[in-house]
Amino acid sequence: MQAKKPLLIIGKGVAYGRAENEVRSLVYSTKIPFLPMPMAKGVVPDTDERCISSARTYVLQQSDVILLLGARLNWMLHFGKSPRFQPDVKIIQIDLCPEELHNSVSSAIAIQSDISTAIESLVTILKEHKWSITENNPWWKDLLAKSNKNKTIIQKMSMDTSVPLNYYAVFRHIQDVLPSDCIICSEGANTMDIGKMILLNNKPRHRLDAGTFGTMGVGLGFGIAAALYCKNYAPTKRVLCIEGDSAFGFSGMEIETMFRYKLPIIIIIINNNGIYSGFDKETFRQIQASGESTRVTPPNCLTSETHYEKMLEMFGRKGHFCTTVKDIQQALKICLQTTDSPSLLNIMINPQADRKQQKFTWLTESKL
């Protein structure tokens, strides 16, 4: 209760443990800023004002006490170490698995417990002490200013609808059309990393992605499992698979399974002609013409402007090839009306499109 800069990190263990009600009670009663891990999005709605994902780097660096719920200090949280965290940050760790306690760094307090039970007790104690973070708290005002600054940058990028499109414009205009309760399955490099910032989840267990090990090829299988669940238990809920073009290549023929079981999954391919980045059509042609293709074609490069949407023609349907925001929104509205088969949008973007500038460059520096 002496923390000046507290932070709550919500891990997917909270979602698995179905502890969303208890964690929401904690956030709503204390107003503590929180950072959800990717598959914990929706435990507390992404739209909640205390969600501080847009200032992730800053809040991790500045926090003096972190309540870590069902999350692990692995590479996704930079192992809890400086310079991404304060060298003397205090970690209060609650996890069901004893072997996860004190991993990477020693926690100031480590509690092996069911998340729901522990948080119920914590909320009771904090209410007794009337502990909360007010709107005028310097820490909250600082975070809000940083968050709004980053949101302004992203908003500016998302409003740039020039062709070829960038990631931010694509995801922003997809988000504008999506139902608020859809299940999102996502995989890819920039597609997954940028998409999780803009595509919102307001319910727990409504996001599936490549996970801790970054396993590519799981997206369409996850989508099939989610759609089969919805078919029996939530027939009006929609399932989207948001795929990078490289990630789609790992399991693209699962489209046949989707048709066989009449699953209305919407597949959206963010096509940048490569892994992280590719080349435009003319540059790709020149590269291929410069020598033997296996020697001159960069390993991160895929064939330019591949028409993945034509795969649906094998099953008597038509996909959508999109190059503009208008194309995307019109196609997505049509797909949302299709309830007896999968749909596919193949969205061409700038092959050199990238994330906004990062303070730490491990997500934006060259991978070659």
Kinemage of the C-alpha trace (Angstrom):
@kinemage 1
@onewidth
@group {chain A} dominant
@subgroup {mainchain}
@vectorlist {calphas} color= white
{ca met a 1} P 0.000 0.000 0.000
{ca gln a 2} L 3.092 2.194 -0.026
{ca ala a 3} L 3.493 1.900 -3.797
{ca lys a 4} L 3.688 5.197 -5.639
{ca lys a 5} L 3.544 3.673 -9.121
{ca pro a 6} L 1.594 0.403 -8.955
{ca leu a 7} L 0.694 -1.726 -11.961
{ca leu a 8} L -1.479 -4.811 -12.435
{ca ile a 9} L -0.344 -7.288 -15.107
{ca ile a 10} L -3.082 -9.735 -16.114
{ca gly a 11} L -1.897 -13.028 -17.590
{ca lys a 12} L -3.784 -15.678 -19.515
{ca gly a 13} L -3.808 -17.769 -16.335
{ca val a 14} L -6.539 -15.424 -15.106
{ca ala a 15} L -8.605 -16.190 -18.210
{ca tyr a 16} L -7.962 -19.934 -17.910
{ca gly a 17} L -8.913 -19.770 -14.226
{ca arg a 18} L -12.157 -17.910 -15.035
{ca ala a 19} L -11.278 -15.234 -12.496
{ca glu a 20} L -12.518 -12.291 -14.558
{ca asn a 21} L -15.199 -11.246 -12.073
{ca glu a 22} L -12.738 -11.028 -9.196
{ca val a 23} L -10.120 -9.180 -11.251
{ca arg a 24} L -12.706 -6.748 -12.595
{ca ser a 25} L -13.779 -6.084 -9.020
{ca leu a 26} L -10.149 -5.324 -8.154
{ca val a 27} L -9.757 -2.887 -11.057
{ca tyr a 28} L -13.120 -1.190 -10.595
{ca ser a 29} L -12.720 -0.733 -6.832
{ca thr a 30} L -9.090 0.429 -6.794
{ca lys a 31} L -8.751 2.057 -10.236
{ca ile a 32} L -5.322 0.455 -10.564
{ca pro a 33} L -3.869 0.720 -14.105
{ca phe a 34} L -3.591 -2.672 -15.770
{ca leu a 35} L -1.720 -4.256 -18.633
{ca pro a 36} L -3.248 -7.412 -20.163
{ca met a 37} L -1.064 -10.031 -21.780
{ca pro a 38} L -2.280 -10.912 -25.310
{ca met a 39} L -4.519 -13.864 -24.412
{ca ala a 40} L -5.710 -12.103 -21.261
{ca lys a 41} L -7.277 -9.343 -23.322
{ca gly a 42} L -10.940 -9.056 -22.381
{ca val a 43} L -10.570 -10.284 -18.790
{ca val a 44} L -11.136 -6.619 -18.116
{ca pro a 45} L -12.511 -4.975 -21.292
{ca asp a 46} L -9.890 -3.359 -23.515
{ca thr a 47} L -12.170 -0.329 -23.615
{ca asp a 48} L -11.770 0.267 -19.867
{ca glu a 49} L -10.077 3.595 -19.164
{ca arg a 50} L -7.523 1.926 -16.869
{ca cys a 51} L -6.176 -0.311 -19.653
{ca ile a 52} L -2.729 1.114 -20.277
{ca ser a 53} L -1.610 -1.043 -23.217
{ca ser a 54} L -0.901 2.022 -25.346
{ca ala a 55} L 1.850 3.028 -22.896
{ca arg a 56} L 3.212 -0.481 -22.324
{ca thr a 57} L 6.928 0.290 -22.545
{ca tyr a 58} L 6.634 3.323 -20.302
{ca val a 59} L 4.489 1.732 -17.605
{ca leu a 60} L 6.755 -1.326 -17.354
{ca gln a 61} L 9.810 0.904 -17.016
{ca gln a 62} L 8.342 3.215 -14.404
{ca ser a 63} L 6.329 0.943 -12.084
{ca asp a 64} L 7.712 0.446 -8.585
{ca val a 65} L 5.313 -2.347 -7.545
{ca ile a 66} L 3.768 -4.859 -9.953
{ca leu a 67} L 0.972 -7.271 -9.094
{ca leu a 68} L 1.553 -10.200 -11.454
{ca leu a 69} L -1.553 -12.365 -11.859
{ca gly a 70} L -1.282 -15.623 -13.781
{ca ala a 71} L 1.487 -14.261 -16.005
{ca arg a 72} L 5.082 -15.396 -16.321
{ca leu a 73} L 8.207 -13.253 -16.489
{ca asn a 74} L 9.408 -14.847 -19.720
{ca trp a 75} L 10.599 -13.149 -22.912
{ca met a 76} L 7.172 -11.577 -23.437
{ca leu a 77} L 7.773 -9.561 -20.265
{ca his a 78} L 11.513 -9.190 -20.869
{ca phe a 79} L 12.248 -11.527 -17.935
{ca gly a 80} L 11.363 -8.723 -15.521
{ca lys a 81} L 14.797 -7.176 -15.851
{ca ser a 82} L 16.346 -3.758 -16.455
{ca pro a 83} L 16.251 -1.700 -18.654
{ca arg a 84} L 12.664 -2.750 -19.393
{ca phe a 85} L 11.823 -2.727 -15.665
{ca gln a 86} L 13.086 -0.733 -12.716
{ca pro a 87} L 16.101 -2.561 -11.222
{ca asp a 88} L 14.467 -2.484 -7.781
{ca val a 89} L 10.855 -3.112 -8.833
{ca lys a 90} L 8.852 -5.133 -6.309
{ca ile a 91} L 6.935 -8.066 -7.815
{ca ile a 92} L 3.900 -9.499 -6.037
{ca gln a 93} L 3.279 -12.764 -7.849
{ca ile a 94} L 0.150 -14.901 -7.621
{ca asp a 95} L 0.202 -18.155 -9.576
{ca leu a 96} L -1.376 -21.573 -9.299
{ca cys a 97} L 1.866 -23.337 -10.250
{ca pro a 98} L 4.600 -23.298 -7.569
{ca glu a 99} L 7.345 -23.904 -10.139
{ca glu a 100} L 6.565 -20.520 -11.718
{ca leu a 101} L 7.168 -18.541 -8.534
{ca his a 102} L 10.431 -16.545 -8.462
{ca asn a 103} L 11.239 -17.429 -12.078
{ca ser a 104} L 13.603 -14.965 -13.836
{ca val a 105} L 13.604 -12.589 -10.844
{ca ser a 106} L 12.849 -13.119 -7.179
{ca ser a 107} L 9.406 -11.876 -6.248
{ca ala a 108} L 9.053 -9.690 -3.168
{ca ile a 109} L 5.924 -11.694 -2.358
{ca ala a 110} L 5.088 -15.005 -4.041
{ca ile a 111} L 1.726 -16.658 -3.435
{ca gln a 112} L 0.696 -20.064 -4.721
{ca ser a 113} L -3.062 -19.813 -4.963
{ca asp a 114} L -6.137 -20.002 -7.078
{ca ile a 115} L -6.418 -16.505 -8.579
{ca ser a 116} L -10.077 -16.035 -7.616
{ca thr a 117} L -9.499 -16.896 -3.966
{ca ala a 118} L -6.453 -14.655 -3.635
{ca ile a 119} L -8.037 -11.659 -5.367
{ca glu a 120} L -11.253 -11.919 -3.351
{ca ser a 121} L -9.182 -11.600 -0.178
{ca leu a 122} L -7.088 -8.777 -1.625
{ca val a 123} L -10.141 -6.761 -2.677
{ca thr a 124} L -11.626 -7.123 0.809
{ca ile a 125} L -8.443 -5.861 2.475
{ca leu a 126} L -7.985 -2.949 0.059
{ca lys a 127} L -11.583 -1.865 0.587
{ca glu a 128} L -11.094 -1.946 4.350
{ca his a 129} L -8.098 0.356 3.959
{ca lys a 130} L -9.917 2.504 1.364
{ca trp a 131} L -6.978 2.120 -1.020
{ca ser a 132} L -7.489 3.386 -4.562
{ca ile a 133} L -5.876 5.550 -7.225
{ca thr a 134} L -7.754 8.771 -7.847
{ca glu a 135} L -8.027 10.718 -11.080
{ca asn a 136} L -5.660 13.323 -9.609
{ca asn a 137} L -2.982 10.813 -8.671
{ca pro a 138} L 0.343 11.952 -10.277
{ca trp a 139} L 1.100 8.412 -11.453
{ca trp a 140} L -2.250 8.090 -13.218
{ca lys a 141} L -1.982 11.554 -14.761
{ca asp a 142} L 1.513 10.703 -16.020
{ca leu a 143} L 0.323 7.415 -17.559
{ca leu a 144} L -2.713 9.042 -19.107
{ca ala a 145} L -0.565 11.711 -20.774
{ca lys a 146} L 1.827 9.100 -22.189
{ca ser a 147} L -1.041 6.878 -23.315
{ca asn a 148} L -2.839 9.730 -25.060
{ca lys a 149} L 0.372 10.777 -26.808
{ca asn a 150} L 0.855 7.281 -28.230
{ca lys a 151} L -2.818 6.997 -29.158
{ca thr a 152} L -2.524 10.251 -31.117
{ca ile a 153} L 0.417 8.855 -33.096
{ca ile a 154} L -1.464 5.633 -33.855
{ca gln a 155} L -4.615 7.551 -34.755
{ca lys a 156} L -2.651 9.624 -37.256
{ca met a 157} L -1.203 6.486 -38.853
{ca ser a 158} L -4.619 4.826 -38.955
{ca met a 159} L -6.121 7.818 -40.731
{ca asp a 160} L -3.573 7.531 -43.552
{ca thr a 161} L -5.637 5.600 -46.080
{ca ser a 162} L -3.286 6.139 -49.006
{ca val a 163} L -2.617 3.087 -51.181
{ca pro a 164} L -0.789 0.836 -50.531
{ca leu a 165} L -2.280 0.734 -47.045
{ca asn a 166} L -0.421 0.481 -43.739
{ca tyr a 167} L -1.213 -1.918 -40.886
{ca tyr a 168} L -2.797 0.720 -38.665
{ca ala a 169} L -5.280 1.912 -41.286
{ca val a 170} L -6.281 -1.672 -42.074
{ca phe a 171} L -6.852 -2.696 -38.455
{ca arg a 172} L -8.627 0.513 -37.482
{ca his a 173} L -11.172 0.147 -40.265
{ca ile a 174} L -11.646 -3.565 -39.547
{ca gln a 175} L -12.288 -2.699 -35.900
{ca asp a 176} L -14.961 -0.204 -36.941
{ca val a 177} L -17.023 -3.017 -38.516
{ca leu a 178} L -16.408 -5.937 -36.148
{ca pro a 179} L -19.029 -7.122 -33.648
{ca ser a 180} L -17.879 -6.337 -30.116
{ca asp a 181} L -18.117 -9.969 -28.961
{ca cys a 182} L -16.318 -11.786 -31.775
{ca ile a 183} L -13.568 -14.333 -31.146
{ca ile a 184} L -10.274 -13.290 -32.713
{ca cys a 185} L -7.624 -15.841 -33.675
{ca ser a 186} L -4.400 -14.210 -34.802
{ca glu a 187} L -0.952 -15.194 -35.970
{ca gly a 188} L 1.844 -13.663 -37.977
{ca ala a 189} L 4.674 -11.265 -37.283
{ca asn a 190} L 3.588 -7.639 -37.503
{ca thr a 191} L 0.017 -8.760 -38.157
{ca met a 192} L -0.273 -10.281 -34.687
{ca asp a 193} L 1.830 -7.690 -32.853
{ca ile a 194} L 0.145 -4.607 -34.296
{ca gly a 195} L -3.306 -6.175 -34.482
{ca lys a 196} L -3.479 -6.869 -30.751
{ca met a 197} L -3.098 -3.148 -30.048
{ca ile a 198} L -6.030 -2.078 -32.228
{ca leu a 199} L -8.445 -5.022 -32.394
{ca leu a 200} L -10.299 -4.915 -29.092
{ca asn a 201} L -11.505 -7.731 -26.859
{ca asn a 202} L -14.195 -7.007 -24.301
{ca lys a 203} L -14.834 -10.558 -23.129
{ca pro a 204} L -12.394 -13.094 -21.656
{ca arg a 205} L -11.205 -16.105 -23.655
{ca his a 206} L -12.089 -14.369 -26.916
{ca arg a 207} L -8.535 -14.136 -28.250
{ca leu a 208} L -6.292 -16.987 -29.377
{ca asp a 209} L -2.855 -16.379 -30.866
{ca ala a 210} L 0.594 -17.885 -31.359
{ca gly a 211} L 1.221 -17.772 -27.616
{ca thr a 212} L 4.407 -17.853 -25.588
{ca phe a 213} L 6.327 -19.880 -28.154
{ca gly a 214} L 5.180 -17.833 -31.156
{ca thr a 215} L 3.954 -20.971 -32.919
{ca met a 216} L 2.917 -20.209 -36.485
{ca gly a 217} L 0.281 -22.320 -38.219
{ca val a 218} L -2.124 -22.558 -35.292
{ca gly a 219} L -4.530 -19.786 -36.309
{ca leu a 220} L -6.912 -21.649 -38.609
{ca gly a 221} L -7.022 -24.678 -36.310
{ca phe a 222} L -7.876 -22.390 -33.408
{ca gly a 223} L -10.545 -20.805 -35.586
{ca ile a 224} L -12.107 -24.186 -36.362
{ca ala a 225} L -12.217 -25.118 -32.674
{ca ala a 226} L -13.740 -21.749 -31.765
{ca ala a 227} L -16.334 -21.992 -34.548
{ca leu a 228} L -17.361 -25.504 -33.499
{ca tyr a 229} L -17.879 -24.213 -29.969
{ca cys a 230} L -19.946 -21.288 -31.258
{ca lys a 231} L -22.001 -23.583 -33.482
{ca asn a 232} L -23.277 -25.417 -30.410
{ca tyr a 233} L -23.221 -22.775 -27.680
{ca ala a 234} L -23.145 -19.288 -29.242
{ca pro a 235} L -24.566 -19.504 -32.782
{ca thr a 236} L -24.652 -15.736 -33.359
{ca lys a 237} L -21.026 -15.155 -32.314
{ca arg a 238} L -18.505 -14.698 -35.141
{ca val a 239} L -14.980 -16.073 -35.377
{ca leu a 240} L -12.230 -14.211 -37.220
{ca cys a 241} L -8.804 -15.510 -38.189
{ca ile a 242} L -6.451 -12.559 -38.709
{ca glu a 243} L -3.446 -13.973 -40.564
{ca gly a 244} L -0.175 -12.709 -41.907
{ca asp a 245} L 0.394 -14.052 -45.425
{ca ser a 246} L 3.320 -16.167 -44.245
{ca ala a 247} L 1.378 -17.550 -41.258
{ca phe a 248} L -1.555 -18.395 -43.526
{ca gly a 249} L 0.773 -20.531 -45.629
{ca phe a 250} L 1.346 -22.963 -42.766
{ca ser a 251} L -2.236 -24.233 -42.612
{ca gly a 252} L -4.177 -22.549 -45.409
{ca met a 253} L -5.768 -25.785 -46.617
{ca glu a 254} L -7.782 -25.945 -43.397
{ca ile a 255} L -10.211 -23.933 -45.528
{ca glu a 256} L -11.399 -27.313 -46.813
{ca thr a 257} L -12.232 -28.374 -43.245
{ca met a 258} L -14.178 -25.159 -42.736
{ca phe a 259} L -16.231 -25.794 -45.871
{ca arg a 260} L -16.787 -29.435 -44.961
{ca tyr a 261} L -18.272 -28.482 -41.595
{ca lys a 262} L -20.001 -25.324 -42.878
{ca leu a 263} L -18.191 -23.070 -40.432
{ca pro a 264} L -18.732 -19.335 -41.052
{ca ile a 265} L -15.192 -18.309 -40.153
{ca ile a 266} L -13.954 -15.032 -41.608
{ca ile a 267} L -10.308 -15.277 -42.670
{ca ile a 268} L -8.508 -11.971 -43.110
{ca ile a 269} L -5.041 -12.153 -44.674
{ca ile a 270} L -2.812 -9.113 -44.212
{ca asn a 271} L -0.645 -9.525 -47.298
{ca asn a 272} L 2.687 -7.703 -47.352
{ca asn a 273} L 4.400 -10.169 -49.682
{ca gly a 274} L 6.695 -11.526 -46.999
{ca ile a 275} L 7.717 -12.266 -43.434
{ca tyr a 276} L 7.898 -8.931 -41.571
{ca ser a 277} L 8.354 -7.273 -44.973
{ca gly a 278} L 8.447 -8.112 -48.665
{ca phe a 279} L 8.785 -6.386 -52.029
{ca asp a 280} L 6.416 -4.743 -54.452
{ca lys a 281} L 5.587 -6.484 -57.717
{ca glu a 282} L 8.165 -4.686 -59.869
{ca thr a 283} L 11.006 -5.095 -57.367
{ca phe a 284} L 10.153 -8.779 -56.964
{ca arg a 285} L 10.231 -9.201 -60.755
{ca gln a 286} L 13.645 -7.562 -60.946
{ca ile a 287} L 15.026 -9.734 -58.150
{ca gln a 288} L 13.801 -12.913 -59.823
{ca ala a 289} L 15.264 -11.808 -63.153
{ca ser a 290} L 18.693 -11.083 -61.670
{ca gly a 291} L 19.758 -14.703 -61.273
{ca glu a 292} L 18.812 -18.211 -60.193
{ca ser a 293} L 15.771 -17.701 -57.952
{ca thr a 294} L 16.976 -19.757 -54.971
{ca arg a 295} L 20.156 -17.685 -54.832
{ca val a 296} L 18.777 -14.175 -55.309
{ca thr a 297} L 15.391 -14.233 -53.567
{ca pro a 298} L 15.631 -13.119 -49.895
{ca pro a 299} L 14.364 -15.794 -47.469
{ca asn a 300} L 11.794 -13.417 -45.958
{ca cys a 301} L 10.294 -12.648 -49.369
{ca leu a 302} L 7.100 -14.274 -50.689
{ca thr a 303} L 5.643 -14.083 -54.190
{ca ser a 304} L 4.193 -10.610 -54.641
{ca glu a 305} L 0.430 -10.058 -54.765
{ca thr a 306} L -0.511 -13.718 -54.398
{ca his a 307} L -4.288 -14.045 -54.824
{ca tyr a 308} L -5.091 -16.223 -51.818
{ca glu a 309} L -8.756 -15.287 -52.106
{ca lys a 310} L -9.045 -17.493 -55.195
{ca met a 311} L -8.745 -20.572 -52.969
{ca leu a 312} L -12.455 -20.159 -52.248
{ca glu a 313} L -13.249 -20.737 -55.921
{ca met a 314} L -12.280 -24.393 -55.432
{ca phe a 315} L -15.403 -24.663 -53.279
{ca gly a 316} L -17.723 -22.663 -55.499
{ca arg a 317} L -17.442 -19.377 -53.587
{ca lys a 318} L -15.603 -16.127 -54.178
{ca gly a 319} L -13.142 -14.381 -51.909
{ca his a 320} L -12.362 -10.684 -51.724
{ca phe a 321} L -9.194 -8.950 -52.935
{ca cys a 322} L -8.887 -5.608 -51.139
{ca thr a 323} L -6.540 -2.697 -51.697
{ca thr a 324} L -8.492 0.209 -50.169
{ca val a 325} L -10.339 0.918 -46.930
{ca lys a 326} L -13.607 1.003 -48.855
{ca asp a 327} L -12.861 -2.462 -50.284
{ca ile a 328} L -12.184 -3.812 -46.799
{ca gln a 329} L -15.307 -2.499 -45.146
{ca gln a 330} L -17.616 -3.507 -47.996
{ca ala a 331} L -16.139 -7.018 -48.121
{ca leu a 332} L -16.253 -7.461 -44.355
{ca lys a 333} L -19.918 -6.503 -44.221
{ca ile a 334} L -20.668 -9.126 -46.886
{ca cys a 335} L -18.671 -11.737 -44.949
{ca leu a 336} L -20.583 -11.009 -41.752
{ca gln a 337} L -23.793 -11.907 -43.605
{ca thr a 338} L -22.406 -15.298 -44.690
{ca thr a 339} L -23.419 -17.953 -42.165
{ca asp a 340} L -22.958 -21.303 -43.949
{ca ser a 341} L -19.324 -21.253 -45.103
{ca pro a 342} L -15.994 -19.530 -44.530
{ca ser a 343} L -15.149 -16.204 -46.141
{ca leu a 344} L -11.782 -14.744 -47.039
{ca leu a 345} L -10.414 -11.227 -47.418
{ca asn a 346} L -6.966 -10.864 -48.988
{ca ile a 347} L -5.829 -7.351 -48.070
{ca met a 348} L -2.792 -5.982 -49.884
{ca ile a 349} L -0.706 -3.544 -47.861
{ca asn a 350} L 2.575 -1.728 -48.357
{ca pro a 351} L 5.293 -4.434 -48.352
{ca gln a 352} L 7.509 -2.116 -46.304
{ca ala a 353} L 4.823 -1.154 -43.763
{ca asp a 354} L 6.026 -1.427 -40.166
{ca arg a 355} L 5.214 -0.625 -36.546
{ca lys a 356} L 5.373 2.890 -35.223
{ca gln a 357} L 8.831 3.819 -33.955
{ca gln a 358} L 9.673 1.881 -30.800
{ca lys a 359} L 11.835 2.994 -27.867
{ca phe a 360} L 13.328 -0.499 -27.788
{ca thr a 361} L 13.942 -1.747 -31.317
{ca trp a 362} L 13.773 -5.530 -30.967
{ca leu a 363} L 10.374 -5.602 -32.724
{ca thr a 364} L 11.345 -3.234 -35.534
{ca glu a 365} L 15.016 -3.860 -36.255
{ca ser a 366} L 16.030 -6.019 -39.216
{ca lys a 367} L 15.577 -9.748 -38.654
{ca leu a 368} L 18.181 -10.613 -41.315
